Amino acid sequence: MSAISIGQAVVLGAVEGVTEFLPVSSTGHLKIAEGLMGIRVDDTAVVGFSAVIQVGAIAAALVYFFKDIVRIVGAWFRGLRNREERYHHDYKFAWWVIYATIPIVVVGLAAKPLIEGPLASLWVVAGSLIVGSAVMWAADQMGRHKRGEDDTSLKDAMWVGCSQILALLFPGFSRSGATMSTALILDLERVAATRLSFFLGIPALTGAGIYELKDAIGSGAAVAPLAIGTVVSFAVAYASISWLLKFVAKHSFNSFVIYRILVGALLFGLLGMGILS
């Protein structure tokens, strides 16, 4: 029997879609939602389900940024064939995304027992939400917001790519929050920081979903809830991406900081009262 019903899959797909690219921690919100619905967050099928429905959100990013991705991938292939094309920023950026993805893949495979074991605790999620909020606030204050997307370098990509490890090890920190904060510290403007976060997240998150697929199905996650959760995640994530890019163009990250602190405090309270465990 599946650990997750179709109704629960719809709810979790919506939660994943809303929170995957917002700097509020999709993992944290999924664990909270699972706990409130009485789903065991440490169930292997549930862990696999959460990873697979991320693919829906990533697919939304692929569709939303399709023209950019085609341009970058095209520049990469042209550069492989033509030396003169290798001076183009898009060709270099494609390599930077590849290089910046390697650290999180290595750490993800090496630390898998910890990530799916002790570090999956809701106490870790609650603490990471609040600590990550402080980092995000400080980054937004420190950053001078003067560099655009065309000003990025390999150094920027590596720092931002490596920052994804924080969210991998400490669910609740937020992959988007970690990458955007790092980009802001490097003086990228908010929209450029957000777009860089998207591009660097696509390979890592897609790989994680595909890697977990066999475990999710093999451990009892039924195909129907997986498919429905993924479709809902896609639709909601597409709308979320569009909204986020418009929001950060005119606002700071303070709203997300306040929200994260409130959610972290609420989670601590629920855990302390024994409502969640």
N, C-alpha and C positions, 0 to 999 in steps of 0.2 A: 504494500500500500504506500502511496506517495506521502511524504512528510508534509506536503503543502497542497491544499485544495485549490481549485480553480479560482474561487472567490479571493482567497489569500494571495494567489498569484497576481490577480488584478491590482490589489492594494500595493503589494511589494513592487510590482512593475511601475506603478505610478510614483511611488516613493523614490525608486531608483532613477526614473526619468527626470524628476524634479531636481534631485540633489547631486547627480553624478558630476555635473560641471559647475555647480555653484560651490563656493568655498565653505561648505557647511558640513562636509563628510557624508557621503552616500553610505559608506560602510556603517557609520555610527547610527544613521537614521534607519537603515535596514535592520540592524540589530535591535534597536528600540522597538520598531514596528513588530518584528518577529516575537520579541519578548512579551509585548502587550497582547498579541494574539495567541499566546501560549505555545509558540513554536520553539523547539529547542535550538538555540543559536549555535550549539556545538555539534549538532547532527551533521554527519558528512553530506547527506543529501541536501541539507539546507545551505551549507557552505558552498557546495557546488552550484546550487540554484542561484545563489546571490552572484556568483562569478559569471554564470552564463547570461543572465538577464542584462549584465553590463554590456554585452555584445549589442543589444538593441539600442542602448544609448550611444555606443560607439558608431553604430551604423547611421544614427541620426547625424552625428558629427561628420561622417564621411559624405553624406548626402548634402549637408549644409555647406561644407567647404569643398565640394566636388571640384569646382573650377580651380581653386587654389591647389588642391592636391594634384590634379592633372597637370597643371603648370609646373609644379615642383618636380613631379616624377618624370615628366617629359624632359625637363632641363637636365635631370640626372642621367637619363639614358643618352641624351645628346652629348653630354660631357664625357660619358664613357667612350664614345666613338670619336669625338672631336676635341682635341686639346684646347682649342680656342674657346670652346664653350665652358671650359672649367673655371673661367674667371667670373662667370655669371653667379650672382648671389643665390639664386634658386638651386643651382647645382651644389654649391657649398652647403646650403641649408639642408638639403636632402641627406648629405653625409653627416651633418651635425646631429640630425634626428637619430640616425643609426647609432652613432657613437654614444649619444646621451641616453639611449635605451639600454645599452649593455649593462651598466651598473645595477639597475633595478632588476634585470633578469637574473644576474648572478646572485644578488642578495635574496631575491625571491625563492630561488631554488635551494640555496644553502640554508636559509632560515625557515623553510616551510613548516617544520614541526613546531617551532615557536609561534609562528604567525597563526597557525590553526589551533594552537594549544593555549598556553598561558596568556599570550598577547591578545587573544580573542575575547578576553574578559570585558564585560560591560563597565567595570571599574576603570579599566584602561581607556575605554572609549570616552567616558565622562571626563577623566583627567586630561585627555588629549584634546578634547573640544575646548576646554578652558585655556590650556597652555597655548594651543594653536591660535586662539583668539588674541592673546597677548602678542604673539609673534606677528600676526597679521596687522594689528593696530600699529605696532612699532614700525613695521616695514612701510606702511602707508604714510606714516609721518616722516620717516627717514628719506624715502625716495624723492627724487627731484622731478620725476615724470617728464623728462626732457628727450628721451630717446625713442624713436619709432621702430617699427618692425624691420625696416631696411638697415637699421644701425646695429642689429644683433650680430654676435660673433660666435665662434666655437666656444670661447670661454663662457659666454652667457648660456649657451645651450647645455654645456656640461654641468654648470652649477644648478641650473633649473632642473635638468634631468635627474641629477643625483638627489635633489631635494625630494623627489617622489618616494625615496626610501623611507623618509620620516613617516609618511602616511601608510606605507606598507607594514612597517614595524609597529606603529602606534595608531590603530584604527580609531578614527575620531579626529585625528590631526587634519585630515582632508588632503587628498592629492592636489586638488585644485588650489586649496588654501596654501599649501606648502610651495607649489610652483609659482603661483601668482606673487606670494610674499617675496620669494627669492628674486623674481624678475623686478619687483618694485625696488628692492634694495640695490639692484644693479642699475637703477635709474630709468628703467623702461616706463613709458607712460602706460596707463591702466589698460587701454584697449590692446596695445601691443603685448603687454604681459598676459592678458587673457587669451589672446590668439596663440601665443607661444605655448601656453599651458595646454590648449587644445591639441596642437600639432604634436607635442611631445607625449601626450597621453594616449593618442590613438594606437600606436604600435604596442605599448605595454599592456593596455587594457584589453585589446583584441587578443593578444597572445594569452593573457590570463584566462579569458573566457573560453577559448578553444582548448587550452590545456586542461581546464576543469570539466569540460563537457563529458568526457568519458566517465569520470568519477561521479558526476552528478546523476547521469542516467544509470550507471552501474550500481549506485548506492541506494536506489529506490525513488529517485525523482522522476515522476511520470512525464511523458513527452508533452501531453496537453497543457499542464500548468507551466512547463518550461516555455512552450511556444507562445502561450497567451501572455505570460509575464514579459517575454522579450518584445512582443508586438506593442504592448502598452508602454513599455519602457521607451521604445523607439519614438512613438507619437508624442509622448510627454516631453522627452528630452529635446526633440526638435524645437518645440515651442520654448523650452527653457533656454536653449542656446541663443535663440533670437532675442529673447527678453534680456538676457545677461549682457550681451554686447551693447545693446542700447542703454542699459542701466549704467554700466561702468564708464560710458562715454561722458556722462554728466554728473556722476556721483562718486563719492569715496566708498571704501569698504566698511565704513563704520556700522552700517545697518547689519551686515553679516557678523561683525564682531559682537555686537549686542545680542543678536539672535543666538549665536553659538554659546555665549556665556549663560543665557537663560536655559537653553537646552541641556547644557552640561550640568547646571545646578539642579534642574528638574530630574535629570537622570540620577544624580547622586541621591536626591531625596527618595526617588522610587526604590533605589537599591537599598538605602538605609532603612526604609519602612518594610522591606521584604516583598514589595509588590512585584519587583523584578529581581532576578537572581542571576 
